[in-house]
Amino acid sequence: MRRRAIRIQVWVNYDENTRLQASAKKSGLSQEGYIRSLINGYVPKAMPPKDYFAMMRELHAIGNNLNQLAAKAHATGHLDRGAFQQEADQLRRAVQQIQLAVTAPEPRTVPQGNPNVHPP
């Protein structure tokens, strides 16, 4: 049985349809899901970069390792400084990679300027 019993049809022009398709694709939602989000007061965000989930797994693994080191230090009263420093350095590198992946400019795919004008 369907969870939604009411069907709504909306007529849009070509430009509106193009924008809807592009926005839905960018967010990773279907057009219907995108519209439902808007109706419910949410503007869907664009999907994260491709490497986002791999980077998050790496951060979780590093955090888990740091937590284990902290628990061991608490239980024994001794901190393995070398292991802790190694994990902290790995965390720092992972954060830098994430910042680069999220904030670095992407190469231009569409040439700028008038394509009909040749350079001198």
C-alpha positions, 0 to 999 in steps of 0.5 A: 500500500502506498504511503502517499494517497494523493497525486498532484500534477504540475505543469512547468515550462522547459526552463523550470523543468531543466532547473528541477532536473538539475537541482534534483540530480545535484542533490541525489534525490528524485524529482519527487523527493526534491519537491517533497523536501521543499514542501516540508521546508527543507532545501536539499544540499548538493551531494558531497564530493565523491571521496566524502564517504571514504574520507569519513570512514578514515576519520572514524577509524582514526578517531577510534584508534585515538579513543583506544589509545586514550582508554589504554592510557587511562587504564594503565596510567601510561600514554604511548606517545609514539602511537598517539603522535602517529594517529594525531599526524594521520588525523591532521593529514586526513583533515587537510585532504578533506579541506582540499577536496571540499574547498579546492577549485575545480578545473573549468570544463566550459571555455570562457569568452566567445567561442567564435572569436579566435585569439590574435 
